[in-house]
Amino acid sequence: MAGVTKVKIEESAEELRELLKKQKTALGKERIQALYLLKIGQVRTIQDLAVVLGRGSATVQRWFKAYTELGIASLV
């Protein structure tokens, strides 16, 4: 299926939920929420995730590229 993300999320859903609670900025929450929604299977594609978050798919892809290259610290 086109657009299905192949990002391997290392953190567990519980870890992401706890990290989400600790975020102080809206952008940090949004980025962690993106990972969380993918991890729990709420969304399957970048396009679906972008719609849910109200962001462009290019923005979401940029977040995942940073996550893949630099890890979770790059998103918060």
Secondary structure, 3 states (H helix, E strand, C coil): CCCECCCCCCCCHHHHHHHHHHCCCHHHHHHHHHHHHHHCCCCCEHHHHHHHHCCCHHHHHHHHHHHHHHCHHHCC
